[in-house]
Amino acid sequence: MAKKCRFCKGPLVYPEERLCAVHLAKYVEKRVDKVLEKVMGLKEKKLLVAVSGGKDSMGLAHLLSRKGLNLELLHIDLGIPCSSAPALTVVKAFAEARKLKLNVITLADWGFTVENLNNCQSLFKSNTCSLCGSVKRYLFNRFAHEQGFDFVVTAHNQDDIAAFAVMGISAGDLRYTSKLEPISWPESERKTVGRIRPYFYVPEKVSLLYTLTQELPYHDGKCPYLTGNKQGDIKSALLQMETTSPGFRQHLVKFVRKVPVSDSHLQVSSGQPNSCRVCGYPTAIDICRFCRICEGLSNQSQHQ
């Protein structure tokens, strides 16, 4: 195998594509631009970039901060022991160094932490990761809507998207797979901001290499509540498939995005669009999952 970059003969950092650090960065930026160019008038849009402090979000925030976009950062302090505090430290230092406004939502201000969710999995008949994901998506959208942002930007990479595809297929949820797009558009009448996934075409390994070669600090601590994380198990299986069938994840995502989904399928799967009677934000049923979580935890604490 060649040991030098195919463009400049520099030392390799990504042997699979024969790229040095400089051309790896260009490779990542080209794939990110493939997503961003779909948003007309992007520089006039107000963007809220979700940053956890991990490798993907810090690399993406760094890349976007160099594009002259109107963006702010949002971090959710989940209250995870030995993890949330160092993650917040990384995010604060990053924002200060680049003079970016950092917004922080503290989950405890809503009356609970991820530890509470972990202790109540049986109450909600769902694992901690699923509950945490629902909470974060709700807070991203609600904060962005209330503060007048056009889009929430997340750092989901190609491996994440492929895992979502498998999860949707295994659940027989055609609505879920139909939403695997790099961009979803705002629906202001439904209090829904748009969503942009610039790393949609960037493999997780490349995301890590980009963050490392840009010498960006990030928090790599594992969440103590990852046990039973279906997405993680699927990503491991997909990585094994990728070893024997290179390009498998990319082709999988392309395939599920082409599967036709009828209106009847969408209606059966998700119900008619509705507004939560508690908070007024979108839900497929009477009360959204976030409000049901809040109510369930409150009721449990009162009976303890």
Legacy VTK file of the C-alpha trace (Angstrom):
# vtk DataFile Version 3.0
C-alpha trace
ASCII
DATASET POLYDATA
POINTS 304 float
0.000 0.000 0.000
1.257 3.497 -0.855
2.693 5.362 2.115
2.319 8.908 0.818
-0.627 11.209 0.092
-1.937 10.805 -3.447
-2.136 14.595 -3.844
1.014 15.988 -2.245
3.130 12.974 -1.239
2.835 13.999 2.421
2.643 11.434 5.263
-0.608 9.492 5.410
-3.168 9.835 8.176
-5.989 8.084 6.276
-4.460 5.164 4.338
-7.782 3.957 2.895
-8.030 7.090 0.734
-4.279 7.831 0.726
-4.683 11.244 2.369
-2.414 13.378 4.515
-3.788 15.622 7.276
-4.236 18.603 4.941
-6.110 16.648 2.297
-8.110 14.738 4.907
-9.444 18.126 6.044
-10.362 18.986 2.456
-12.015 15.575 2.077
-14.183 16.204 5.164
-15.023 19.772 4.159
-16.088 18.648 0.685
-18.532 16.153 2.192
-19.846 18.743 4.634
-20.296 21.280 1.827
-22.316 18.685 -0.096
-24.929 19.015 2.669
-24.637 22.740 3.401
-25.015 23.805 -0.235
-28.580 22.469 -0.192
-29.645 25.292 2.146
-30.293 28.425 0.130
-29.066 31.615 1.800
-27.254 29.662 4.505
-25.221 32.643 5.702
-28.429 34.512 6.479
-29.787 31.634 8.557
-29.424 31.459 12.319
-27.789 28.148 13.265
-27.650 26.422 16.645
-24.835 23.857 16.753
-25.314 21.091 19.325
-22.000 20.313 21.040
-21.620 17.456 23.499
-17.867 17.864 23.880
-17.194 14.610 22.001
-15.033 14.049 18.933
-17.770 14.502 16.326
-19.382 17.675 17.629
-16.087 19.409 18.410
-14.696 18.656 14.958
-17.879 19.818 13.241
-18.145 22.986 15.341
-14.516 23.784 14.493
-15.128 23.302 10.770
-18.320 25.388 10.760
-16.754 28.177 12.840
-14.368 28.861 9.946
-17.115 29.364 7.358
-18.404 32.790 8.394
-21.814 31.456 9.408
-24.233 32.978 11.907
-24.017 30.333 14.590
-24.169 29.762 18.318
-23.417 26.654 20.347
-25.747 24.670 22.594
-24.615 22.206 25.250
-26.916 20.153 27.455
-25.474 19.366 30.874
-26.979 15.932 31.494
-25.695 15.600 35.039
-23.768 12.385 34.339
-21.254 11.627 37.130
-17.594 11.863 36.061
-18.595 12.807 32.506
-20.749 15.929 32.261
-18.375 18.269 34.113
-15.268 17.560 31.957
-17.392 17.690 28.784
-18.696 21.131 29.732
-15.137 22.303 30.470
-14.044 21.295 26.959
-17.006 23.050 25.338
-16.517 26.259 27.341
-12.822 26.460 26.410
-13.643 25.851 22.740
-16.316 28.573 22.661
-14.126 31.094 24.468
-11.158 30.484 22.160
-13.318 31.135 19.093
-15.453 33.885 20.623
-18.641 31.913 19.998
-21.725 32.301 22.165
-22.313 29.165 24.211
-25.792 28.371 25.499
-26.024 25.770 28.262
-29.145 23.903 29.323
-28.825 22.149 32.666
-31.094 19.119 32.775
-31.370 19.347 36.556
-33.216 22.646 36.082
-36.009 20.553 34.572
-36.155 18.453 37.730
-34.140 15.376 36.767
-30.856 14.038 35.393
-29.900 11.073 33.235
-29.298 9.114 36.429
-32.992 9.497 37.235
-33.866 8.249 33.752
-31.564 5.272 34.231
-33.277 4.371 37.496
-36.726 4.521 35.875
-36.271 2.469 32.702
-38.989 0.032 33.742
-41.403 2.904 34.378
-41.111 4.079 30.764
-40.466 0.607 29.278
-37.458 1.997 27.439
-33.686 2.009 27.917
-31.715 4.985 29.177
-30.216 5.899 25.787
-33.636 6.061 24.148
-35.030 8.242 26.933
-31.976 10.511 26.905
-32.210 10.885 23.118
-35.858 11.927 23.362
-35.027 14.501 26.027
-32.157 16.003 24.040
-34.120 16.224 20.792
-36.969 17.968 22.590
-34.705 20.487 24.315
-32.718 21.191 21.131
-35.901 21.994 19.239
-37.634 23.928 22.023
-34.625 26.127 22.792
-33.980 26.775 19.085
-37.615 27.654 18.417
-37.925 29.973 21.417
-34.658 31.749 20.563
-35.474 32.248 16.881
-33.014 29.824 15.266
-33.709 28.453 11.799
-31.818 25.169 12.168
-30.334 22.897 14.808
-27.053 21.427 13.559
-25.992 18.021 14.903
-22.857 15.935 14.356
-24.462 12.602 13.485
-21.965 10.821 11.236
-22.447 8.227 8.505
-22.125 5.351 10.975
-24.893 6.852 13.129
-27.191 7.232 10.124
-26.566 3.640 9.019
-27.392 2.428 12.540
-30.609 4.485 12.504
-31.509 2.801 9.205
-31.088 -0.673 10.692
-33.067 0.312 13.788
-35.914 1.544 11.605
-35.877 -1.616 9.487
-35.793 -3.909 12.531
-38.773 -2.070 14.012
-40.663 -2.081 10.709
-40.915 1.698 11.023
-41.092 3.159 7.526
-41.662 6.646 8.942
-38.325 6.417 10.742
-36.321 5.360 7.685
-38.050 7.988 5.528
-36.562 10.718 7.732
-32.938 9.691 7.178
-32.006 12.818 5.277
-29.116 15.248 5.774
-31.598 18.132 6.103
-35.109 18.517 7.484
-36.864 21.811 6.912
-38.433 24.180 9.465
-42.173 24.047 10.133
-42.770 27.194 12.141
-46.502 26.573 12.415
-45.694 23.354 14.284
-42.940 24.930 16.431
-40.353 22.813 14.648
-36.992 24.206 13.560
-35.001 22.621 10.747
-32.262 20.075 11.283
-28.922 19.866 9.460
-26.571 16.879 9.675
-23.376 18.081 7.935
-21.499 14.859 8.791
-24.137 12.759 6.996
-21.549 11.549 4.451
-18.575 11.438 6.865
-17.649 8.036 8.374
-17.014 7.976 12.122
-13.366 7.004 11.652
-12.821 10.016 9.410
-14.559 12.289 11.915
-12.163 11.113 14.624
-9.124 11.542 12.378
-10.221 15.056 11.477
-10.580 16.053 15.134
-7.205 14.532 15.995
-5.322 16.064 13.059
-6.838 19.479 13.799
-5.492 19.029 17.340
-8.858 19.743 18.901
-9.514 18.892 22.548
-12.525 16.672 23.138
-14.028 14.587 25.906
-13.764 10.851 25.205
-15.248 9.504 28.428
-17.871 6.790 27.987
-21.323 7.267 29.431
-21.822 4.880 32.395
-25.393 4.218 31.240
-24.523 2.744 27.838
-25.535 -0.798 28.842
-28.233 -2.056 26.509
-27.561 0.651 23.903
-28.974 -0.946 20.769
-27.454 1.681 18.503
-23.953 0.879 19.759
-24.436 -2.847 19.153
-25.700 -2.192 15.628
-22.785 0.127 14.835
-20.354 -2.619 15.898
-22.106 -5.132 13.658
-22.107 -2.689 10.740
-18.401 -2.064 11.218
-17.834 -5.796 10.871
-19.903 -5.792 7.668
-17.870 -2.861 6.370
-14.693 -4.907 6.817
-15.893 -7.625 4.459
-17.990 -5.363 2.197
-16.425 -1.888 1.934
-19.047 0.819 1.352
-21.820 -1.262 2.919
-23.020 1.475 5.310
-23.107 4.123 2.601
-25.058 1.846 0.240
-27.450 0.867 3.038
-28.378 4.482 3.729
-28.802 5.197 0.021
-31.084 2.177 -0.287
-33.433 2.995 2.605
-33.721 6.609 1.458
-35.060 5.343 -1.870
-37.685 3.055 -0.356
-41.096 4.571 -1.233
-43.254 5.423 1.768
-46.967 5.958 1.214
-49.113 8.385 3.182
-50.936 5.435 4.708
-47.690 4.050 6.065
-46.794 7.380 7.600
-50.197 7.725 9.207
-50.198 4.237 10.679
-46.652 4.608 11.947
-46.742 8.057 13.475
-50.345 9.212 13.727
-51.592 12.591 12.594
-49.345 15.535 13.537
-50.538 17.026 16.795
-49.547 19.461 19.510
-48.845 18.333 23.055
-51.655 19.525 25.323
-49.089 20.234 28.070
-46.302 22.122 26.271
-47.723 22.779 22.791
-44.794 21.211 20.936
-45.171 18.526 18.226
-46.297 15.043 19.163
-48.060 12.144 17.476
-50.240 11.579 20.536
-51.985 13.658 23.196
-48.935 14.309 25.384
-45.374 14.340 24.043
-42.759 11.947 25.355
-40.800 14.671 27.137
-43.827 15.780 29.147
-44.695 12.167 29.929
-41.157 11.659 31.213
-41.365 14.761 33.388
-44.765 13.717 34.746
-43.661 10.133 35.402
-40.521 11.167 37.300
-42.468 13.741 39.311
-45.127 11.208 40.305
-42.504 8.665 41.289
-40.588 11.127 43.475
-43.803 12.060 45.288
-44.429 8.421 46.178
-40.938 7.775 47.527
LINES 1 305
304 0 1 2 3 4 5 6 7 8 9 10 11 12 13 14 15 16 17 18 19 20 21 22 23 24 25 26 27 28 29 30 31 32 33 34 35 36 37 38 39 40 41 42 43 44 45 46 47 48 49 50 51 52 53 54 55 56 57 58 59 60 61 62 63 64 65 66 67 68 69 70 71 72 73 74 75 76 77 78 79 80 81 82 83 84 85 86 87 88 89 90 91 92 93 94 95 96 97 98 99 100 101 102 103 104 105 106 107 108 109 110 111 112 113 114 115 116 117 118 119 120 121 122 123 124 125 126 127 128 129 130 131 132 133 134 135 136 137 138 139 140 141 142 143 144 145 146 147 148 149 150 151 152 153 154 155 156 157 158 159 160 161 162 163 164 165 166 167 168 169 170 171 172 173 174 175 176 177 178 179 180 181 182 183 184 185 186 187 188 189 190 191 192 193 194 195 196 197 198 199 200 201 202 203 204 205 206 207 208 209 210 211 212 213 214 215 216 217 218 219 220 221 222 223 224 225 226 227 228 229 230 231 232 233 234 235 236 237 238 239 240 241 242 243 244 245 246 247 248 249 250 251 252 253 254 255 256 257 258 259 260 261 262 263 264 265 266 267 268 269 270 271 272 273 274 275 276 277 278 279 280 281 282 283 284 285 286 287 288 289 290 291 292 293 294 295 296 297 298 299 300 301 302 303
